[in-house]
Amino acid sequence: MKWWIGLFMGIVLYSCKTGRVAFNPQKKFSLQQLQADYHLFRNILEERHPSLYWYTSKAVIDSVFDNGYLQLKDSLTEPEFRRVLTKVATQIGCGHTSVRASKKYTKYLDTLKTKDVFPVYVKTWNDTMAVAYNIFKNDSSLVRGALIDSVGGKPVKTVLDSLRSYIPADGGNRTAKDQRLSTGTYFGALYTWIYGWPRDLRFGFRDSTGTSHERLIRPYRPPVDTSRKSHAVSKQQREPRSRRLQEERSLIIDSSGRFATMELNSFSEKLKLRSFFRQSFRKLRRQKIPNLVVDLRSNGGGRVGNSNLFMKYLSNRPFKLADSLYARTRSSAYSRFISNDLALKWFMRLATHKKTDGYFHFTWYEKHYFRPKKKNHYEGLVYLLSGGNSFSATSLVIGGLKAQQNIIVLGEPTGGGAYGNSALLIPDVTLPATKIRFRLPLFRMVRDKHLPKDGQGVQPEILVQPTIEDIRRGRDYKMEKVKEQIRSSEK
């Protein structure tokens, strides 16, 4: 056997052997590894984050970093270290700066055959928390609309304040944090990630009569599906694209012909929004629909080009993306840890230039005015539904259109900051020892320099918040309010 054939077979066999080594989620990293990754985490944020001291002074942020470092006293697992990093990152007050699991840990979670699931979904607002759904349907007391008073023996307000300290949001936006807690399994996942499953986790709650109860909460473990995939499932797999597109963006014209509802859950580049907008607004014009409801409550943002295109169909005057858009630096001493940093560096060299303030400005966006569409431009009355999940580019849309006379913003404040945010380019950074990742926005965007820099979201003109009765009845109270407004406007 030739030597190179033997070497090749040895490499293949070794690769197969190492590939079978199981991932250990309980692996602990040494204190030295954690400290090295933490120093890198801090150094990169201090070097490149454009809004590190936007809402909090440098002295306070320095103290936050110092206190986080003091939490590292011994070896930790990846989730334990992520909790430290997440709490530090949250205090920056940037909704785009978040800590993520390593790729291997994420893959491990995806391949688990059974996962303990927190069985209760909640809706929370203004320090109020109610049951939105209970997986254990035979539980006749802890039902939708039950008002929760305590979790694990702690008052709801105490629990919510604790959980919010791990949720990144622009300027600490409470509406954004509460909406995250109210989305699907998020509350339970965050609670158990921070506190684990205690032996005795009890909910104190009140039923519809105001009577107090206490219920022991146990995890739900879904049954393992060992059945083979059927022909029907395979057929569905051939058509996921069209169904997914319909779920993410749709236009439905009410049978009365008085209004249409456009559900727009993302401005992602993958949703074929250019053709969707063209066809939808053409249909609205041809059928002379006088009222348009645009549901942006679940729209977390996406591509700025798509959000600008949407605005062109509604805006009655030329508009800018932002008053200012700039980065602190165009290069990094830590480039090898930042994804695609070489390409980003060249892009920024071509697109930005340094001004007297010392920052690198994207002047094209600062100066360019986008003109409204002439063809199929919508002239009717528009209702924009907003909420805590209306984030990033969606906040830019709602903030940019709010002052227009024929546009009414209805719902709750947006999750994204009205004044601006840190975004545009957001590469991942991978810490070398633990492989934990965090998102690093490179540009600070000030949408409207005349607004207060308080981190609050775009405020609706008609505030619509839930009530316990709304939750109990499963009402879409914001959509009902819109329909009421449309009926009133036609009288």
N, C-alpha and C positions, 0 to 999 in steps of 0.2 A: 504494500500500500504506500502510495506516495505520501510524503510528509504533510503536504498541504491538505490532502483529503482527510487525514487523521485530525489535523488541527481544526478543520471546518466542522467535522462531526463532533469533536469535543466541545466546540463553542455552542453548537445546536443543543447538545445534551445538557450542557450547563445552563443554557437559557431556559430550557424546559423545566429544569429542576428549580431554578430560582423563581420562575413564573408561578410555580405551584405553592410558594410560600404564602401562607395565609396572612391577610392584613390583621394586625393586632390593634383594635381601637383603644385598648387600655395601655398602650405603650407610653412610657413616661420619658420626657426629655429632661436632660440634666439642667441644673440651674444655670450653668455657663451657656448652654445652647439658648435657653429662654432669654437670658440677659442680652446675648448677642443679637437675637432676632428683635427684641424690644428696642434696643438702641437703633437698629436699622429702621424699624417702624417709625420711631420718633424723628430720626434724621431726615428721612425721605419726606415726611409730612412737613417738617420745618423748612425744608429746601424748596418744595414744589407746590404745596397746597396753596391755592390763590386766596383763600378766605379763612385761614387758620385763626385769625384774630378779628373776624368780621363782627361777631356777636359778643365776644368775650375778650378781655384784655390779655395781652401777652403774659402779664404776671400770673393771671389766673390759669391760662393754658399751661404755662410752665409748671405750675403747681399740680395741675391735673396729670401731666406726664410724670412728674416726680412721684406722686402718690401711686400711680399705676406701677411704676418700677418697684416701689416698696412692697407691693403685693407678691413679688417674686421672692419667696423665701426658701423654696425647696423645689424638687422636680415636680412637673405637672404633666397631665395628659393633654392632648390637643384641645378637647372641649374646654378643659379648665383654663388653658392659656387663652383660648378665644374669648372666654368670658371677660378676662382682664382687658384684652385689646378692644373688645366691643364697647365696654363701658367707657374707656378712654376716648375712643373715636366718636361716640355719641355726644360727648360734651363739647365737641367742636361746633355742633349746630349746623351740620351739612347733610342733607338727605341723600346725597350721592356718595358719601364716604362711609362705606360699610365693610365689615370684616366677614370673610367667607371661609368655609372649611377647605382643607386641602383637597386636591382632586382624588386622592386615594380614599380619603375619609368619605367624600361624597359618593364615590363608587361603592364603597362598603355599605352605606346606608341604602343605596338603591338596590342592592342585591340581597338585603335581609328578607328572609322568607316570611317572618312574622315580626310585626312591630306593635308595641303597645301604643294605643291611641287614646288620647284624652277624650272622653266621650261627650263632653259638654262644649258646645259652641256658644259664644256670648255676643251681645251687642253692648257697647259701652259708650257713654257720652256724659260729660260734666260730672264725673265721679259716680255716675250711676251705671250699674251693670245688671243686665237681664239675660235670661236664658233665651238663645235664639233657636237652639236645636239640641236634642238629647238622643244620642245613638241608641240608648236603651229605651226603646219605645214602650216597653211594658211598665216603665216608671211613670206612675200616674200623678205624681206630685211635682217632681222637678221637670215641669213642662215649659213650652215656649211662653215667655212673658213673665215667668216667675222672677221676682226681684231679689237679686243676690245681695246679702248683707255682709257675708264674711267668707273667706276662703282659707282653709287650714287654720282656723282660729284667729285670723287677722282681719280687721275691717277692710272692706273693699277698697277704700281710698288708699290705705297703706299698701295693699297689694298692687294697685294700679300705679302708684307713684314709683314703686320698686321696679316694675316691669318697664315703665316708660324710660327709665334710665339706661335701658339697653336698646332702645329703638331710635335710630338716627332720623332726624327731621330738620328741615330748614329752620334755623333759629329756635329749635325746640318746639315747633308747631304742635300744639296739643291735639288739634283736630286730626292731623296726620297720624299721630301716634295712636289715638283712640280708634281710628278707622282700621289701622293695621291689626290691632287687638280684636276688632270685630269681624275680621275676614277669615272665614273658614276655621281651620284648626290652629290658627296662629297663636291665640291666647294659650291654649293648652300646651302647644309645642314649646313656647317661650317659657311658660311657668315650669314645666318639667325639666327643661334644659338648665334653668337656673337653680331650682330647688330639688330636682329629682322627684321620685315618687315616694313620699313619706308613708309610713305604715298606716297612718290614720289621716287621710285627707278628707275633710268634711266641708260641705257647703252649708252655710246658714242662709236661709231664704224665706221669702213671704209669698204665699199664693195669692190668687185673685181676690180673696176675701180679706187679705191683710194678716192672716194667721201665720205665725212663725213656725218654721220647721228646720230640721237639720238632717242632712243626708250624707252618708259615706260614699265617696266617689272612688270607684275602682277602674283601672284601665280596661279598655276594650281591646281584645286581640282578635283581629279578623281571621276567619278560617283560611287555611292554605288551600289554594285552588290547584289541585293536581291534575285536573282534566286536560285533555289535549285540545288544542284550538280547533274549533269547528269551521266548516266551510263558510258559515255566515260571518264569523269573525274575520276570516281571510278576505271576504268580499268587502267588509267595512274598511279593512286596511288599504284597499285599492282606492278608496274615496275619502281619505282623511282631509285632504287639502281643501276641497270645496266646503266641507262641513266646518272646518276650523275657520275658514274665511268668513262664513256666515255667522259664526259665533262671535267673531271679533269686530265685524262691521256689517251693518244691515240697514236697509231703509224699508219701513212699512208705512203705507198710506192708509189711514183710518177709513173705514167703510163710509163714513159720513162725508169724506172729501174735505173736511174742514182743517185737518192737520195731518202731518206726517211725523214719524218718529225715526230719527237716525241714531242708531246705537253705534258708538265709536269708542272701542275699548283700547285702542293703541294707535300710535302714529308710526309703527314699525315699518321698515322698508320691505318686509316680507309679505305685506298684506295687499299688494296691488292697489294701493289707494288712489293712484292717479286715475286709473280707469273707473274705479268705484265712484270717485267724486264726479267725474265727467258724466257718467251715466245717471247718477242720482240727481244731480242738479238740473240736468236736462229733463228728467222725468218730472221734477217739481215744477219746472217752467211750463212744460207742455200741459200738465194737468191743472195748472193754476192753483196750487195749494197755498192758502193764505197764511198758514202757521206751520212753523217747523220747530220741533223739539229735538235738541241734540243732547243725547245722554252721554256725558263725559265723566260720570261718577267713578268708573273703573279704569279710566285712561291714565296710565302711569307715565305717559310721554312717549318718546321715540325719536324719530328722525325729524330734525328741524325743517328740512325741506318739505316734508309732508304736512307739518303743522302750518307752515307758511302758505302752502298751496290751499289748504282748507280755508284759511283766513281770506284768501283772495276771492273766494266765492261769496263771502259775507260782508267784508269790509267795504264801506262806502267812500274810503279815502286811502291814499298811499300810506304805508306804515313801515316802520323799522323793526328789526328784530330786537334791538336793545340800544340804549344810550351809550353804553360802553361794554367792551368785551376784551379782556386782557389776561395774560399769563405773567407769573412772576419771573420765569426763566424759560429759555428754549432748550436747555440741555441739563443733564444731571450727572453727578458724580457716581450715581448708583444705577446707571443705565442697564446693567446686566440683569437687574432684578425686575425691571419694568417691561411688560410685554410690548413688543413692537416699537420700542423706544427709538430705534434708529429711523424708522419711517416717520414717526411722530416728529422727531427733531428736524428732518428735512421739510416736512410739511409746514412746521412753524417758522422755519427760516424763510420759506417762500410767502407765507400768508400774513406774517406779523412783522411789525417794526417797532423799535424802541422809541418811546416818547420821553418828554422831559420829566415825567413822574417816575421814570425808571422801570416802567412795566412795558411788556411787549403786547401791543394792541393789534387786534384783528380789525383793521380800519375799514375794510370793505363792508363788513356787517354794521359797523358803527355809523357809516355814512349812507349806505344803500337803502333806498325806499322801494318797497315792493308795491306794484300797482294792482288794483283790483281787476278781476276778470270782467270782461265785457260780455262775453258769451256765457249764457246760462247763469249769470249772476243772480243771487236770490234777493228779492226785494221785499219779501213778506216779513211778518213778525217772527222773531227767533227767540226761543227759550233755551238757554244753556244750563243744563243740570250739573251742578258741581258738588264735590265732597272731598273728604280727606284723602282719597286715592287719586284725585285729580292733581297730578304732579308733573314737575319738569316742564316739558314743552306744552303740556296742557294748561299749566298755569299761565304761560306766556300768551296762549290763545285767549283764555278767558279774560286775563288782564288787559290785553290789547283791544278786545271787542266790547268790553263792559260799558264804556262811555257812549257807545253808539245808540242813537235814539230808538231804533227798532229792535234792539237786543236787550233781553232781560236775563240776568243771572239769578238762578233760583236754586236753593238748597243750603249747603253748609260751606264754610270757607274752604278754599283749595288747600291741599296738602303742601303744595309748592309755594315758596315765598313770593309775595306780590312785588316786592322791591327787586328781587333777582335771585339767582342761584349760582352754584358752581358746577359747571357741566361742560358740554360740547364735546370734548375729548376726555374719555374716562378709561384709561388702561388699568389692567390688573397688575398689582405688585405681588410677587411671591417671596415670602421670607425663606431663606435658604435652609435653615435647620428643620423647622417644623412643617414647611411647605404651605403654611396658612397664607391665604390671599386677602388682599384688601383693595378696594376700588379707590383710585386716585384721580379726582377731577383736576384738569389742568387750567381751565379758564374760569375767571369770575365774570358773570354776566349781570349787569345792572339793567333791568328792563326799563324802569322809569325812575330817574334820579330824583324826581320831585316827591316820591313817596317816602314815608318813614322807613328807616332801616331797622325794623323791629322783628323781622322774621315771620310776621303773620301772613296768612294766605290771602288771596283775593277774596274780599268780602262780598257775599251775594246781596243783591238788591232786595230779594225776598228770602228771608231766613226761614228755613223749614227744618226742624229737628224732630226726632222721634219722640213718641210718648210710650209709656208702658202698654197702653191699649193698642197702639199701632203694632207693637211687637207681638202681642197676644193674638191679634187678628191676622198677622202676616201681611199687613197692608204695605203697598208701595206708596207711602204717604207723599213723597215728592212728586211722583207722577200724577197722583190724584190732585195735588195742588196745582200742577200745570194745567190739567184739564179744566179745573175750576176757573183758572185765570183766562183760558181760551173762551170758555162760555161767557164769562163776564165781559170780555172785550168785544163780543159780538152782539151784545144787547144794545 
